[in-house]
Amino acid sequence: MPFFFFFVIFLSSLYSSSHVYASFPISLAAAAGELKEAEALLTWKASLNNRSQSFLSSWFGDSPCNNWVRVVCHNSGGVTSLDLHSSGLRGTLHSLNFSSLPNLLTLNLYNNSLYGSIPSHISNLSKATFVDLSFNHFTGHIPVEVGLLMRSLSVLALASNNLTGNLTNLTLLHLFDNHLYGSIPYEVEFLRSLHELDFSGNDLNGSIPSSIGNLVNLTILHLFDNHLSGSIPKEIGFLTSLNEMQLSDNILIGFIPQEVGLLISLNDLELSNNHLFGSIPSSIVKLGNLMTLYLNDNNLSGPFPQGIGLLKSLNDLDFSDNNLIGSIPSSFGNLIYLTTLYLSDNCLSGSIPQEVGLLRSLNELDFSSNNLTGLIPTSIGNLTNLATLLLFDNHLFGPIPQEVGLLRSLSDLELSNNSFTGSIPPSIGNLRNLSYLYLADNKLSGPIPPEMNNVTHLKELQLSDNKFIGYLPQQICLGGMLENFSAVGNHFTGPIPSSLRNCTSLFRLRLDRNQLESNVSEDFGIYPNLNYIDLSYNKLYGELSKRWGRCHSLTSMKISHNNISGTIPAELGEATQLQLLDLSSNHLVGGIPKELANLTSLFNLSLSDNKLSGQVPSEIGKLSDLAFFDVALNNLSGSIPEQLGECSKLFYLNLSNNNFGESIPPEIGNIHRLQNLDLSQNLLTEEIPVQIGELQRLETLNLSHNKLFGSIPSTFNDLLSLTSVDISYNQLEGPVPSIKAFREAPFEAFTNNKGLCGNLTTLKACRTGGRRKNKFSVWILVLILSTPLLIFSAIGTHFLCRRLRDKKVKNAEAHIEDLFAIWGHDGEVSYEDIIQATEDFNPKNCIGTGGHGDVYKANLPTGRVVAVKRLRSTQNNEMADLKAFESEIQALAAIRHRNIVKFYGSCSSAKHSFLVYEFMDRGSLGSILTNEEKAIQLDWSMRLNVIKGMARALSYIHHGCAPPIIHRDISSNNVLLDSEYEAHISDFGTARLLKPDSSNWTSFAGTPGYTAPELAYTAKVDAKSDVYSFGVVTLEVIMGRHPGELVSSLLSMASSSSSPSRVYHLLLMDVLDHRLSPHLHQVSEEVVHIVKIAFACLHANPQCRPTMEQVYQKLSNQWPPLSKPFSMITLGELLGHGDEIS
């Protein structure tokens, strides 16, 4: 029968490489056994054709373990493996006495020409784990005795024979927890009598065959934990006898079919951890017998189906990790048998209904990570069986209700990251079983109630970032179970809790940023498990205990900004797992112990702002992982140890404000990763080593206030990464380097030296030939005498001009000079320079056009090339208020980031208003992608780097600036590339510059095709608008063209419940930029995961989009391997799983 042929192929895809060998004693019995095995094998050999016997010519004698080809024996004797696959054997198995091979584990006769029936006595292979008879010419029925092998058999392969018969009477087929791969055969439909089908825990792929709908007697269908893809066939609705359907942990896509509502006998439906999308089918409410419903970890959207309260038999409900919207229905109160209710990580809004208090059987309730608002209902006190209550990451407010104290079974209470106010209710002391209490990131205030000391089973207590006052609970570790305690950022006073001294269970302790006042000499003991401690920014005093050295698991220790005195104990060098040690801003004295060099994992050592003395020990060079070393503001002396040059991973080195003498060791030039070097305010002498010029990554250099002399090494011209320099108050002379950092440095960076010169307005020009001193003096005298005359002439001219201008022109022009002073602090470039360089904004110098102005290339007299954006006047010539204009300019000028175009300055006058930016050699990303030749040069690695650069910049302005800055107009034309193809975002805040107080401020929609859909119906522009635009540009980079059609399809699919669009079945490789090679090789994983992230950024609901900080963090992570070949990945499989970054 055809089905059996296919079905045994399916069985043959089982895989196992394990072989179990028993131990057989060497004895006469073993020798006799070998003789019987030899006789059996020789008899079978004789029954085969001549060619086969010739192949087995080595088979002779009394022992098959004596170099018989393809025969493997155990060390103690006895044949354990007979592997004759692909050997050209022809004959039958009837002459092979299987009972004479009692120790055989492996029988592999794959791909021969054996024929006849499979003998029933094959069942005598009682220890066999692997039998492969596939790809032969066996005929007849499979003997029922084969079933006797199943006790030990892992693999039975009978594929590609001519076997007949059927399995139509089979009622139970369990193949779970094996290594099955391949697809489920369509012919499974012939097992019409089947009641239970369990293929779970394998490696099956392909789709679920629609023919499965013919198994109408099926009561259990378990296909979970495989790699099944495609959609759930609607034919599943024919399985009306089903009690359990578990399809979780696959990669199924598409909608949950409405036909699932026909499975009225179903009591267990599990579809979690797939890629399902669309809304929850309304028909699901017809499953009145349903007890378990798991739809979590998909991309389901829309509100809860009406009538959800009809599922009154439900015990377990999990809808977490989807994109569900709307409020939690009050009808949930009808589900009185619920023991677990998980709705976390969705986009739910509204308040928690009072009816939740009717769910008295609840053991676990998780509404975390949504947009819920309002109060915690007082009815929560009815849930006396509740062990877990998770409401963190919402917008809940008001007090924590006293009724929480009625939940005496509670072990886990997490309310962090909301807006709760008031104090902790004293009733919380009734929760004697509480192990986890998270109240961080709220607006709670007042003292900690003394009743908290009754909660003695706490493992984790999070009180951070509230407004608590008073003492910390002294008996917080009375039960000896506390592992994680954080009270960061409050107003706690008084001592360290006494119970912490003997709290050996501690793993992490953060009490920083409070006003604790305690003697640390005796407050702490020995903690074998402590990994992290931060006591910074308090009023702690006393001395550091030697016991800290016995905390052998400690990796981070921060006790900065306190009043700690005494010396640094040498025993601290015994805490060999330490990676970060920050004791800065205290009153420590004595030297730096050389024993700290034993901390070979240390990457951050901060001892600044103390009263340390002596020399930096030469052993510091042993700290090969040291990246951050700061001993500024101490009394250290002697020479700077040359061994610092061995700390090759240093990127920050600050030795300033000490008494270091002698010369700067040239070995510092070996620290090639160094970005910040500060040796200022010391007693350093001699010349600057030329090796400093080899620090190619150096960004900040401060050598000021020393006694350095000589000239600045010419190698400094190679410090192209340098952005800040200060060499003032030395005895330096000669020319300064011509690199950008020196050109843009303020006058104060060079002052009080012997004779620096250069082509800078702040310095005198270097002499190129002889010049008479008296001639120079005459010019000085002329300048002094003429200055008053020039001043009075300017004043007269000013008042004359005021009479000739109208009021508007006068007020604008008067600020030209002030506004342009932002340029470089030295008046380096004037308004006239810009006008002249652009030839009064001649169109021939125009290099681009934006939504609010044209961009011109300007070659300035200084040799610098800049980009000048001339702003167009809005309707009615209404320019922004000048003060707002200046304020915005100051904000933009303060932004300094590697992926943001540097803003030099601006000018506003009656005739022209313009912004001056750094010039980018490669132009805009949009112009490159639309140019065939340039687009090909922008290869995959460069494109992915562009995306990361964009994310890095947006994360910075959203999360690294105070206040945050929203771009509002991210598009490929506003992403510029420098000569190294590094991305730089440009045009910040242009809309605000134009009309900060008009309707344009709130309704500005950026560039069409890049703006978020919500801007069509709301005036609010927030950070999530930038996130959406980033997603569009990311897809544009990947596709090589604007993804308008793709984005429209995705948005329309998200808002409808129709069948999946063809977009979901498109292969990812088919939408890639066809101008580049489709063979991505090393970057394929990165492309897949970046597209996932882009899809998450394009979510129709802004609240469900990730933040740019989350995006950048995800882009910085190591990518997991792909679960299937890149060429087989569809867009539908990627949709909805970018939210994993949240």
Summary of the structure (lengths in Angstrom):
residues: 1142
radius of gyration: 38.5
end to end distance: 52.1
largest distance: 128.0
contacts: 3901
relative contact order: 0.03
helix: 32%
strand: 19%
